[in-house]
Amino acid sequence: MNRMGMMTGNTEVGIQRRYLHDEVADRLRELIRSGQLKPHQHINELELCARFGISRTPMREAIKILATEGLLELLPNRGAHVTSVSQDELDEIMEVIAGIEATAGDLACRNASEGEIDAIAAMTDEMLATFDRRDEAGFFAINWRIHEAIVRAAHNSRLTALYATFTVRIQHMRYSAGRTSTQWQRAADEHRRMVALLRARDCETLCRLMRDHARASKPVILATYGDEHERG
Protein backbone atom coordinates (compact mmCIF):
# COMPACT_ATOMS: atom_id res chain seq x y z
CA MET A 1 0.00 0.00 0.00
CA ASN A 2 1.41 3.42 -0.88
CA ARG A 3 1.30 6.55 1.24
CA MET A 4 -2.02 7.58 -0.31
CA GLY A 5 -3.62 4.40 1.00
CA MET A 6 -3.97 2.75 -2.41
CA MET A 7 -3.14 -0.88 -3.09
CA THR A 8 -0.04 -1.49 -5.19
CA GLY A 9 1.54 -4.52 -6.83
CA ASN A 10 -0.52 -7.19 -8.57
CA THR A 11 -3.51 -7.02 -6.26
CA GLU A 12 -6.59 -5.57 -7.93
CA VAL A 13 -9.52 -4.10 -6.08
CA GLY A 14 -12.84 -4.68 -7.79
CA ILE A 15 -15.36 -1.86 -7.51
CA GLN A 16 -18.94 -2.87 -8.01
CA ARG A 17 -21.60 -0.26 -8.50
CA ARG A 18 -25.13 -0.87 -9.70
CA TYR A 19 -26.76 2.06 -11.42
CA LEU A 20 -30.42 2.84 -10.90
CA HIS A 21 -31.25 2.51 -14.58
CA ASP A 22 -29.88 -1.06 -14.56
CA GLU A 23 -32.26 -1.95 -11.73
CA VAL A 24 -35.15 -0.30 -13.57
CA ALA A 25 -34.22 -2.28 -16.71
CA ASP A 26 -34.41 -5.49 -14.65
CA ARG A 27 -37.86 -4.51 -13.40
CA LEU A 28 -39.08 -3.79 -16.91
CA ARG A 29 -37.71 -7.10 -18.20
CA GLU A 30 -39.64 -8.93 -15.48
CA LEU A 31 -42.85 -7.07 -16.38
CA ILE A 32 -42.41 -8.17 -20.00
CA ARG A 33 -41.40 -11.70 -19.00
CA SER A 34 -44.45 -12.11 -16.75
CA GLY A 35 -46.84 -10.62 -19.28
CA GLN A 36 -47.76 -7.57 -17.22
CA LEU A 37 -46.44 -5.60 -20.20
CA LYS A 38 -47.76 -7.24 -23.35
CA PRO A 39 -46.67 -7.13 -27.01
CA HIS A 40 -47.73 -3.87 -28.72
CA GLN A 41 -48.44 -2.23 -25.32
CA HIS A 42 -47.34 1.39 -24.99
CA ILE A 43 -44.86 2.16 -22.21
CA ASN A 44 -46.45 4.76 -19.92
CA GLU A 45 -43.33 6.39 -18.49
CA LEU A 46 -45.15 8.59 -15.96
CA GLU A 47 -47.17 5.68 -14.60
CA LEU A 48 -44.12 3.43 -14.28
CA CYS A 49 -42.04 6.19 -12.69
CA ALA A 50 -44.72 6.66 -10.06
CA ARG A 51 -44.94 2.90 -9.54
CA PHE A 52 -41.17 2.55 -9.07
CA GLY A 53 -40.74 5.84 -7.20
CA ILE A 54 -38.13 7.21 -9.62
CA SER A 55 -37.58 10.17 -11.93
CA ARG A 56 -37.91 9.94 -15.71
CA THR A 57 -34.15 9.98 -16.35
CA PRO A 58 -33.39 6.40 -15.15
CA MET A 59 -36.64 5.22 -16.75
CA ARG A 60 -35.59 6.60 -20.14
CA GLU A 61 -32.12 5.09 -19.79
CA ALA A 62 -33.69 1.71 -18.95
CA ILE A 63 -35.98 1.97 -21.97
CA LYS A 64 -32.95 2.56 -24.20
CA ILE A 65 -31.29 -0.55 -22.78
CA LEU A 66 -34.34 -2.71 -23.50
CA ALA A 67 -34.63 -1.21 -26.97
CA THR A 68 -31.08 -2.37 -27.78
CA GLU A 69 -32.09 -5.85 -26.55
CA GLY A 70 -35.11 -5.92 -28.85
CA LEU A 71 -37.64 -6.00 -26.02
CA LEU A 72 -38.93 -2.49 -26.67
CA GLU A 73 -39.32 -0.48 -29.85
CA LEU A 74 -38.69 3.28 -29.80
CA LEU A 75 -41.29 5.27 -31.74
CA PRO A 76 -40.49 8.78 -33.06
CA ASN A 77 -42.18 11.33 -30.79
CA ARG A 78 -44.39 8.59 -29.33
CA GLY A 79 -42.23 6.94 -26.69
CA ALA A 80 -41.87 3.18 -26.82
CA HIS A 81 -43.92 0.01 -26.90
CA VAL A 82 -43.30 -3.66 -26.23
CA THR A 83 -42.20 -5.39 -29.39
CA SER A 84 -44.25 -8.08 -31.07
CA VAL A 85 -42.67 -10.94 -32.98
CA SER A 86 -42.57 -11.71 -36.70
CA GLN A 87 -42.57 -15.13 -38.31
CA ASP A 88 -38.86 -14.89 -39.13
CA GLU A 89 -37.92 -13.69 -35.62
CA LEU A 90 -40.02 -16.39 -34.01
CA ASP A 91 -38.45 -19.09 -36.15
CA GLU A 92 -34.96 -17.95 -35.17
CA ILE A 93 -35.68 -17.50 -31.47
CA MET A 94 -37.57 -20.75 -31.06
CA GLU A 95 -34.90 -22.74 -32.89
CA VAL A 96 -32.34 -21.45 -30.39
CA ILE A 97 -34.65 -22.21 -27.46
CA ALA A 98 -35.42 -25.66 -28.89
CA GLY A 99 -31.70 -26.35 -29.09
CA ILE A 100 -31.08 -25.15 -25.54
CA GLU A 101 -33.97 -27.19 -24.11
CA ALA A 102 -32.92 -30.28 -26.06
CA THR A 103 -29.39 -29.95 -24.67
CA ALA A 104 -30.80 -29.34 -21.20
CA GLY A 105 -32.88 -32.50 -21.44
CA ASP A 106 -29.83 -34.50 -22.46
CA LEU A 107 -27.70 -33.08 -19.64
CA ALA A 108 -30.48 -33.39 -17.05
CA CYS A 109 -30.75 -37.10 -17.84
CA ARG A 110 -27.04 -37.39 -17.08
CA ASN A 111 -26.66 -34.94 -14.20
CA ALA A 112 -29.96 -34.49 -12.35
CA SER A 113 -30.24 -35.94 -8.88
CA GLU A 114 -33.13 -38.22 -7.99
CA GLY A 115 -34.40 -35.43 -5.77
CA GLU A 116 -34.47 -33.00 -8.68
CA ILE A 117 -36.33 -35.50 -10.83
CA ASP A 118 -38.80 -36.10 -8.01
CA ALA A 119 -39.40 -32.34 -7.79
CA ILE A 120 -40.00 -32.11 -11.54
CA ALA A 121 -42.37 -35.09 -11.32
CA ALA A 122 -44.28 -33.44 -8.46
CA MET A 123 -44.66 -30.21 -10.45
CA THR A 124 -45.84 -32.26 -13.42
CA ASP A 125 -48.49 -33.97 -11.30
CA GLU A 126 -49.61 -30.55 -10.09
CA MET A 127 -49.75 -29.30 -13.68
CA LEU A 128 -51.73 -32.31 -14.85
CA ALA A 129 -54.24 -31.71 -12.07
CA THR A 130 -54.84 -28.24 -13.51
CA PHE A 131 -55.31 -29.86 -16.90
CA ASP A 132 -57.97 -32.21 -15.50
CA ARG A 133 -59.92 -29.27 -14.10
CA ARG A 134 -59.35 -27.22 -17.27
CA ASP A 135 -57.41 -24.48 -15.49
CA GLU A 136 -55.39 -23.33 -18.50
CA ALA A 137 -53.77 -20.35 -16.74
CA GLY A 138 -52.62 -22.59 -13.88
CA PHE A 139 -51.41 -25.25 -16.31
CA PHE A 140 -49.10 -22.93 -18.20
CA ALA A 141 -47.83 -21.15 -15.09
CA ILE A 142 -46.55 -24.48 -13.77
CA ASN A 143 -45.41 -25.52 -17.26
CA TRP A 144 -43.05 -22.53 -17.23
CA ARG A 145 -41.57 -23.62 -13.88
CA ILE A 146 -41.04 -27.18 -15.12
CA HIS A 147 -39.04 -26.07 -18.14
CA GLU A 148 -36.85 -23.86 -15.96
CA ALA A 149 -36.37 -26.75 -13.51
CA ILE A 150 -35.19 -29.07 -16.30
CA VAL A 151 -32.70 -26.46 -17.48
CA ARG A 152 -31.39 -26.03 -13.92
CA ALA A 153 -31.16 -29.81 -13.53
CA ALA A 154 -28.69 -29.85 -16.42
CA HIS A 155 -26.17 -28.29 -14.00
CA ASN A 156 -24.60 -26.08 -16.63
CA SER A 157 -24.46 -22.43 -15.58
CA ARG A 158 -23.68 -21.14 -19.07
CA LEU A 159 -26.65 -22.99 -20.53
CA THR A 160 -28.89 -21.57 -17.80
CA ALA A 161 -27.69 -18.02 -18.50
CA LEU A 162 -28.15 -18.43 -22.24
CA TYR A 163 -31.67 -19.77 -21.69
CA ALA A 164 -32.61 -16.75 -19.58
CA THR A 165 -31.32 -14.41 -22.29
CA PHE A 166 -33.32 -15.97 -25.09
CA THR A 167 -36.56 -16.65 -23.22
CA VAL A 168 -37.12 -13.22 -21.68
CA ARG A 169 -38.80 -11.82 -24.78
CA ILE A 170 -41.21 -14.66 -25.50
CA GLN A 171 -41.61 -16.36 -22.12
CA HIS A 172 -45.07 -14.96 -21.50
CA MET A 173 -46.08 -15.44 -25.14
CA ARG A 174 -45.09 -19.08 -25.04
CA TYR A 175 -46.96 -19.93 -21.86
CA SER A 176 -50.07 -17.81 -22.21
CA ALA A 177 -51.01 -18.06 -25.88
CA GLY A 178 -54.34 -19.72 -26.43
CA ARG A 179 -54.24 -23.35 -27.52
CA THR A 180 -56.76 -25.65 -29.10
CA SER A 181 -57.88 -28.63 -27.03
CA THR A 182 -55.69 -30.86 -29.21
CA GLN A 183 -52.60 -28.68 -28.64
CA TRP A 184 -53.29 -28.54 -24.91
CA GLN A 185 -53.68 -32.33 -24.73
CA ARG A 186 -50.43 -32.78 -26.63
CA ALA A 187 -48.57 -30.54 -24.18
CA ALA A 188 -49.89 -32.55 -21.22
CA ASP A 189 -48.99 -35.88 -22.83
CA GLU A 190 -45.48 -34.70 -23.68
CA HIS A 191 -44.85 -33.57 -20.12
CA ARG A 192 -45.85 -37.01 -18.84
CA ARG A 193 -43.28 -38.49 -21.21
CA MET A 194 -40.60 -36.04 -20.09
CA VAL A 195 -40.81 -37.31 -16.52
CA ALA A 196 -40.74 -40.95 -17.63
CA LEU A 197 -37.70 -40.32 -19.84
CA LEU A 198 -35.89 -38.44 -17.07
CA ARG A 199 -36.46 -41.34 -14.68
CA ALA A 200 -35.24 -43.79 -17.32
CA ARG A 201 -32.20 -41.57 -18.03
CA ASP A 202 -33.08 -41.87 -21.73
CA CYS A 203 -30.99 -38.91 -22.90
CA GLU A 204 -31.44 -39.32 -26.64
CA THR A 205 -35.22 -39.63 -26.61
CA LEU A 206 -35.73 -36.80 -24.12
CA CYS A 207 -33.43 -34.55 -26.16
CA ARG A 208 -35.55 -35.18 -29.26
CA LEU A 209 -38.83 -34.70 -27.38
CA MET A 210 -37.72 -31.40 -25.83
CA ARG A 211 -36.77 -30.04 -29.25
CA ASP A 212 -40.09 -31.05 -30.84
CA HIS A 213 -42.02 -29.73 -27.82
CA ALA A 214 -40.46 -26.28 -28.15
CA ARG A 215 -41.00 -26.13 -31.90
CA ALA A 216 -44.69 -26.92 -31.44
CA SER A 217 -45.11 -23.56 -29.68
CA LYS A 218 -44.32 -21.51 -32.77
CA PRO A 219 -47.71 -21.47 -34.54
CA VAL A 220 -49.49 -20.91 -31.22
CA ILE A 221 -47.36 -17.88 -30.33
CA LEU A 222 -47.61 -16.37 -33.79
CA ALA A 223 -51.39 -16.70 -33.90
CA THR A 224 -51.80 -14.80 -30.63
CA TYR A 225 -48.89 -12.37 -30.49
CA GLY A 226 -47.40 -12.09 -33.96
CA ASP A 227 -47.10 -8.86 -35.93
CA GLU A 228 -50.38 -7.69 -37.41
CA HIS A 229 -48.79 -7.95 -40.85
CA GLU A 230 -47.82 -11.57 -40.23
CA ARG A 231 -51.31 -12.41 -38.98
CA GLY A 232 -52.92 -10.76 -41.99
PADRENZA-94208 format. One line per 2 residues: number of its first residue (from 1); their letters; for each residue x, y, z of N, C-alpha, C. Coordinates in steps of 0.1 Angstrom, whole numbers, plus 5000, padded with zeros to 4 digits. Atoms other than C-alpha are relative to their C-alpha. Example, Ala and Ser with C-alpha at 12.3 -4.5 7.8 and 13.67 -1.06 7.14 Angstrom:
2
1) AS) 5009 4988 5000 5123 4955 5078 5009 5012 5000  4991 4989 5000 5137 4989 5071 4992 5011 5008
***
This chain:
232
1) MN) 5009 4988 5000 5000 5000 5000 5009 5012 5000  4992 4988 5000 5014 5034 4991 4995 5010 5010
3) RM) 5003 4991 4990 5013 5065 5012 4986 5007 4999  5013 4994 5002 4980 5076 4997 4989 4990 5004
5) GM) 5010 5010 4996 4964 5044 5010 4994 4992 4989  5005 5007 5011 4960 5028 4976 5008 4987 4999
7) MT) 4993 5013 5002 4969 4991 4969 5009 5001 4988  4990 5001 5011 5000 4985 4948 5003 4986 4997
9) GN) 4997 5013 5003 5015 4955 4932 4990 4994 4991  5009 5007 5009 4995 4928 4914 4986 4999 5005
11) TE) 5013 5001 4995 4965 4930 4937 4991 5010 4994  5010 4991 5005 4934 4944 4921 4988 5001 5009
13) VG) 5012 4998 4992 4905 4959 4939 4988 5002 4991  5011 4999 5009 4872 4953 4922 4990 5010 5006
15) IQ) 5010 4991 4995 4846 4981 4925 4987 4997 4993  5012 5004 5006 4811 4971 4920 4989 5011 5003
17) RR) 5010 4990 4998 4784 4997 4915 4988 4998 4991  5012 5003 5008 4749 4991 4903 4992 5013 4998
19) YL) 5007 4987 5003 4732 5021 4886 4985 4997 5000  5014 5001 4999 4696 5028 4891 4993 4996 4987
21) HD) 5007 5004 5013 4687 5025 4854 5002 4985 4997  4999 5015 5002 4701 4989 4854 4989 4993 5008
23) EV) 5011 5006 4991 4677 4981 4883 4987 5002 4993  5012 4997 5007 4649 4997 4864 4998 4991 4988
25) AD) 5000 5009 5012 4658 4977 4833 4996 4986 5004  5003 5013 4995 4656 4945 4853 4985 4999 5004
27) RL) 5015 5000 4997 4621 4955 4866 4992 4999 4987  5008 5000 5012 4609 4962 4831 5001 4987 4993
29) RE) 4999 5013 5006 4623 4929 4818 4990 4990 5007  5008 5009 4993 4604 4911 4845 4985 5002 4997
31) LI) 5013 4997 5004 4572 4929 4836 4996 4995 4987  5002 5006 5013 4576 4918 4800 5000 4985 5001
33) RS) 4999 5015 4998 4586 4883 4810 4987 4994 5006  5011 5005 4994 4556 4879 4832 4987 5003 4993
35) GQ) 5012 4996 5008 4532 4894 4807 4992 5012 5005  5007 4988 4995 4522 4924 4828 5002 5012 4990
37) LK) 4998 4991 5012 4536 4944 4798 4999 4991 4988  5003 5009 5011 4522 4928 4766 5005 5005 4987
39) PH) 4996 4995 5013 4533 4929 4730 4991 5011 4995  5007 4989 5005 4523 4961 4713 4996 5011 5010
41) QH) 5004 4990 4989 4516 4978 4747 5009 5012 5001  4992 4988 4999 4527 5014 4750 5006 5001 5014
43) IN) 4994 4998 4987 4551 5022 4778 4996 5013 5006  5004 4987 4993 4536 5048 4801 5010 5003 5010
45) EL) 4988 4996 4992 4567 5064 4815 4995 5006 5013  5004 4993 4988 4549 5086 4840 4994 4990 5010
47) EL) 5007 5010 4991 4528 5057 4854 5011 4991 5006  4989 5009 4995 4559 5034 4857 5009 5008 5010
49) CA) 4991 4992 4991 4580 5062 4873 4993 5001 5014  5007 4999 4988 4553 5067 4899 5000 4986 5008
51) RF) 5000 5014 4994 4551 5029 4905 5013 4996 5006  4987 5003 4995 4588 5026 4909 5006 5010 5010
53) GI) 4995 4990 4991 4593 5058 4928 5013 5007 4995  4987 4995 5006 4619 5072 4904 4996 5012 4991
55) SR) 5002 4989 5009 4624 5102 4881 5000 4994 4986  5001 5005 5014 4621 5099 4843 5014 4997 4994
57) TP) 4986 5002 5006 4659 5100 4837 5004 4985 5000  4996 5014 5000 4666 5064 4849 4990 4992 4992
59) MR) 5009 5008 5008 4634 5052 4832 5003 5001 4986  4997 4999 5014 4644 5066 4799 5013 4993 4996
61) EA) 4988 5007 5002 4679 5051 4802 4997 4985 5000  5004 5014 5000 4663 5017 4810 4993 4996 4988
63) IK) 5007 5002 5013 4640 5020 4780 5010 4998 4989  4990 5001 5010 4670 5026 4758 5008 4986 5000
65) IL) 4993 5013 4999 4687 4994 4772 4991 4989 4994  5008 5010 5005 4657 4973 4765 4997 5001 4985
67) AT) 5001 4998 5015 4654 4988 4730 5011 4993 4993  4989 5007 5007 4689 4976 4722 4999 4985 5001
69) EG) 5002 5015 4999 4679 4941 4734 4989 4995 4992  5011 5004 5009 4649 4941 4711 4987 4997 5008
71) LL) 5012 5002 4992 4624 4940 4740 4990 5011 4998  5008 4988 5003 4611 4975 4733 5003 5006 4987
73) EL) 4998 4993 5012 4607 4995 4702 4997 5015 5002  5001 4985 4998 4613 5033 4702 4992 5005 4988
75) LP) 5008 4994 5010 4587 5053 4683 5003 5015 4999  4997 4985 5001 4595 5088 4669 4989 5008 5006
77) NR) 5010 4991 4993 4578 5113 4692 4988 4993 5007  5011 5007 4993 4556 5086 4707 5005 4990 5011
79) GA) 4995 5009 4989 4578 5069 4733 5004 4987 4995  4996 5013 5003 4581 5032 4732 4989 4990 5002
81) HV) 5009 5011 4997 4561 5000 4731 5007 4987 5000  4994 5014 4999 4567 4963 4738 5000 4994 4986
83) TS) 5000 5006 5014 4578 4946 4706 4991 4988 4999  5006 5013 5004 4558 4919 4689 5010 4991 4994
85) VS) 4991 5009 5006 4573 4891 4670 4996 4996 4986  5004 5004 5014 4574 4883 4633 5003 4985 4998
87) QD) 4998 5014 5003 4574 4849 4617 5015 4996 5000  4986 5003 5001 4611 4851 4609 5007 5001 5013
89) EL) 4994 4999 4986 4621 4863 4644 4996 4988 5008  5004 5011 4992 4600 4836 4660 5007 4987 4996
91) DE) 4992 5012 5005 4616 4809 4638 5014 5000 5006  4987 5000 4995 4650 4820 4648 5001 4999 5015
93) IM) 5000 5001 4986 4643 4825 4685 4997 4986 5005  5005 5013 4996 4624 4792 4689 5010 4989 4996
95) EV) 4990 5010 5003 4651 4773 4671 5011 5000 5010  4989 4999 4990 4677 4786 4696 4994 4994 5013
97) IA) 5006 5005 4988 4653 4778 4725 4999 4985 5000  5001 5015 5002 4646 4743 4711 5013 4993 5002
99) GI) 4987 5006 4999 4683 4736 4709 5005 5000 5014  4996 5000 4986 4689 4748 4745 4993 4990 5008
101) EA) 5008 5009 4992 4660 4728 4759 5004 4986 4997  4996 5014 5004 4671 4697 4739 5013 4997 5007
103) TA) 4987 5003 4993 4706 4700 4753 4998 4999 5015  5003 5000 4986 4692 4707 4788 4994 4986 5004
105) GD) 5006 5013 4997 4671 4675 4786 5011 4989 5000  4989 5010 5001 4702 4655 4775 5008 5001 5013
107) LA) 4991 4999 4988 4723 4669 4804 4993 4997 5013  5008 5003 4988 4695 4666 4829 4999 4985 5003
109) CR) 5000 5015 4999 4693 4629 4822 5013 4995 5006  4986 5004 4995 4730 4626 4829 5003 5005 5014
111) NA) 4995 4993 4988 4733 4651 4858 4990 5002 5011  5010 4997 4989 4700 4655 4877 5001 4990 5011
113) SE) 5001 5009 4989 4698 4641 4911 4986 4994 5000  5013 5006 4999 4669 4618 4920 4990 5010 5007
115) GE) 5008 4990 4994 4656 4646 4942 4995 5010 4990  5004 4990 5010 4655 4670 4913 4990 4994 4991
117) ID) 5010 5006 5008 4637 4645 4892 4987 4998 5007  5012 5001 4992 4612 4639 4920 4993 5013 5000
119) AI) 5006 4986 5000 4606 4677 4922 4993 5003 4987  5006 4998 5013 4600 4679 4885 4987 4991 4998
121) AA) 5012 5009 5001 4576 4649 4887 4989 5006 5008  5011 4994 4992 4557 4666 4915 4994 5012 4994
123) MT) 5006 4988 5007 4553 4698 4896 4992 4995 4988  5007 5006 5011 4542 4677 4866 4986 4995 5004
125) DE) 5013 5005 4995 4515 4660 4887 4991 5012 5003  5008 4987 4997 4504 4695 4899 4994 5006 4987
127) ML) 5005 4994 5013 4502 4707 4863 4989 4992 4994  5010 5009 5006 4483 4677 4851 4986 5001 5008
129) AT) 5012 4998 4993 4458 4683 4879 4992 5012 4995  5006 4988 5006 4452 4718 4865 4994 4997 4986
131) FD) 5005 5004 5013 4447 4701 4831 4986 4993 5002  5013 5008 4998 4420 4678 4845 4989 5009 5004
133) RR) 5011 4991 4997 4401 4707 4859 4999 5012 4990  5001 4990 5011 4406 4728 4827 5004 5014 5005
135) DE) 4994 4987 4995 4426 4755 4845 5012 5003 4991  4989 4998 5010 4446 4767 4815 5011 5009 5005
137) AG) 4991 4991 4994 4462 4796 4833 5010 4994 5010  4992 5007 4990 4474 4774 4861 5009 4990 4994
139) FF) 4992 5010 5007 4486 4748 4837 5013 5006 4994  4988 4994 5007 4509 4771 4818 5009 5007 5010
141) AI) 4991 4994 4990 4522 4789 4849 5009 4989 5006  4991 5011 4995 4535 4755 4862 5008 4995 4989
143) NW) 4992 5004 5012 4546 4745 4827 5013 5008 4999  4989 4991 5000 4569 4775 4828 5011 4995 5010
145) RI) 4991 5004 4989 4584 4764 4861 5007 4986 4997  4994 5013 5003 4590 4728 4849 5011 5002 4990
147) HE) 4989 4998 5009 4610 4739 4819 5012 5006 5006  4988 4994 4994 4632 4761 4840 5006 4990 5009
149) AI) 4995 5011 4991 4636 4732 4865 5009 4990 4992  4992 5010 5008 4648 4709 4837 5013 5007 4996
151) VR) 4988 4993 5004 4673 4735 4825 5010 5001 5012  4991 4999 4988 4686 4740 4861 5006 4986 5003
153) AA) 4996 5014 4997 4688 4702 4865 5012 4995 4990  4989 5003 5009 4713 4702 4836 5013 5003 5006
155) HN) 4988 4996 4993 4738 4717 4860 5011 5006 4991  4991 4993 5009 4754 4739 4834 4997 5015 5000
157) SR) 5004 4986 4998 4755 4776 4844 5000 5008 4987  5000 4992 5013 4763 4789 4809 4987 4997 4992
159) LT) 5013 5004 5007 4733 4770 4795 4989 5007 5006  5011 4994 4993 4711 4784 4822 5000 5015 4997
161) AL) 4999 4986 5003 4723 4820 4815 4995 5003 4986  5004 4998 5014 4718 4816 4778 4985 4998 4998
163) YA) 5015 5003 5000 4683 4802 4783 4993 5013 5005  5006 4989 4995 4674 4832 4804 5000 5012 4990
165) TF) 4998 4989 5010 4687 4856 4777 4990 4998 4989  5008 5002 5012 4667 4840 4749 4985 4999 5003
167) TV) 5015 5001 4997 4634 4834 4768 4993 5012 5005  5006 4988 4994 4629 4868 4783 4989 5006 4991
169) RI) 5009 4993 5009 4612 4882 4752 4987 4992 4998  5012 5008 5004 4588 4853 4745 4995 4991 5011
171) QH) 5004 5009 4989 4584 4836 4779 4985 5001 5002  5015 4999 4998 4549 4850 4785 4992 4996 4988
173) MR) 5007 5004 5012 4539 4846 4749 4999 4984 4999  5000 5015 5001 4549 4809 4750 4990 4993 5009
175) YS) 5008 5007 4990 4530 4801 4781 4987 5006 5003  5014 4994 4998 4499 4822 4778 4992 5000 4987
177) AG) 5007 5000 5013 4490 4819 4741 4989 4990 5000  5011 5009 5000 4457 4803 4736 5003 4988 4991
179) RT) 4997 5012 5007 4458 4767 4725 4986 4993 4997  5012 5008 5002 4432 4744 4709 5001 4988 5010
181) ST) 5001 5011 4990 4421 4714 4730 5010 4989 4996  4990 5010 5005 4443 4691 4708 5014 5004 5004
183) QW) 4987 4995 4996 4474 4713 4714 5002 4999 5015  4999 5000 4985 4467 4715 4751 5002 4985 5004
185) QR) 4999 5014 4996 4463 4677 4753 5014 4995 4996  4986 5004 5004 4496 4672 4734 5010 5005 5010
187) AA) 4991 4994 4990 4514 4695 4758 5000 4991 5013  5001 5008 4988 4501 4675 4788 5006 4986 4998
189) DE) 4995 5013 5003 4510 4641 4772 5015 5001 4999  4986 4999 5002 4545 4653 4763 5007 5002 5014
191) HR) 4995 4998 4987 4551 4664 4799 5000 4987 5008  4999 5013 4993 4542 4630 4812 5012 4992 4995
193) RM) 4989 5007 5006 4567 4615 4788 5014 5006 5005  4987 4994 4995 4594 4640 4799 5004 4994 5014
195) VA) 4997 5005 4987 4592 4627 4835 5004 4985 4999  4996 5015 5001 4593 4590 4824 5014 4999 4994
197) LL) 4987 5000 5006 4623 4597 4802 5011 5004 5009  4990 4995 4990 4641 4616 4829 5003 4988 5010
199) RA) 4998 5011 4991 4635 4587 4853 5008 4988 4994  4993 5011 5007 4648 4562 4827 5014 5004 4995
201) RD) 4987 4995 5004 4678 4584 4820 5002 4998 4985  5000 5002 5014 4669 4581 4783 5004 5014 4993
203) CE) 4995 4987 5005 4690 4611 4771 4996 5003 4986  5002 4997 5014 4686 4607 4734 4985 5003 4997
205) TL) 5014 4998 5003 4648 4604 4734 4995 5013 5006  5004 4988 4993 4643 4632 4759 5005 5012 4992
207) CR) 4994 4990 5008 4666 4654 4738 4991 5003 4988  5008 4999 5012 4645 4648 4707 4986 5006 5004
209) LM) 5013 4995 4996 4612 4653 4726 5000 5015 5004  4999 4986 4995 4623 4686 4742 5001 5009 4988
211) RD) 4999 4991 5013 4632 4700 4707 4987 5001 4993  5013 4999 5007 4599 4690 4692 4990 5007 5008
213) HA) 5009 4993 4991 4580 4703 4722 5001 5015 4998  4998 4986 5001 4595 4737 4719 4996 5005 4986
215) RA) 5004 4996 5014 4590 4739 4681 4985 5000 4998  5015 5000 5001 4553 4731 4686 4994 5013 5005
217) SK) 5005 4988 4995 4549 4764 4703 4999 5011 4990  4999 4989 5010 4557 4785 4672 4986 5004 4994
219) PV) 5012 4995 5006 4523 4785 4655 4990 5006 5010  5009 4995 4989 4505 4791 4688 5004 5014 5004
221) IL) 4996 4987 4996 4526 4821 4697 4997 5010 4989  5002 4991 5011 4524 4836 4662 4985 5004 4999
223) AT) 5014 4997 5002 4486 4833 4661 4995 5010 5010  5005 4991 4989 4482 4852 4694 5008 5013 5000
225) YG) 4992 4989 4997 4511 4876 4695 5008 5005 4988  4992 4996 5012 4526 4879 4660 4997 5014 4995
227) DE) 5002 4987 5006 4529 4911 4641 4987 5000 4992  5013 4999 5007 4496 4923 4626 5002 4997 4985
229) HE) 4997 5004 5014 4512 4920 4592 5001 4985 4997  4998 5015 5001 4522 4884 4598 4987 4993 5002
231) RG) 5013 5007 4998 4487 4876 4610 4989 5004 4990  5009 4996 5010 4471 4892 4580 4991 5011 5005
***
